[in-house]
Amino acid sequence: MLTSHPQIKVYYTGSDEFTPEYASELASGADLLANIIESVMLMPGERVLIPTGVCLDIPVGYEAQVRSRSGLAWKFGIVCLNSPGTIDADFRGEIQVILANMSQENFLISPGMRIAQLVFAPVVQVCFVSQNSLSSSHRGDNGFGSTGI
């Protein structure tokens, strides 16, 4: 059983039937549901913004991350475009999920469908210090597969 349960204040734009829920006892992500009145057809290659009806008061020192659901991604090619999407502690608006259809098939998003996961994480802000050069490392400025694929 997880020992840390920070309280998150929630405001619902409609009813609370779209409350984020953890699907299992040790799940790290709470499911976000599509707060839509009518189903939405997502065509191949298309993207859509789906409301969740959820607004959060995230404590200072935390962020929420919106992530794709692995089942939707694997079985249907439905992903969150900017995953993880960051929700800052000072944002008070409704969480909306950018879904994209990466498959060749139409996909129907139904009211109340579990469309994404919401994961909370601690935040560290750093101080940026300007330098004339950086310390050397074995890797240097090599990136984009330079350590192997």
PyMOL commands that set and color helices and strands:
alter all, ss='L'
color gray80, all
select helices_A, chain A and resi 16-18+70-76
alter helices_A, ss='H'
color red, helices_A
select strands_A, chain A and resi 9-12+21-22+30-33+40-42+47-57+62-67+78-80+85-87+94-101+107-109+114-122
alter strands_A, ss='S'
color yellow, strands_A
deselect
rebuild
show_as cartoon
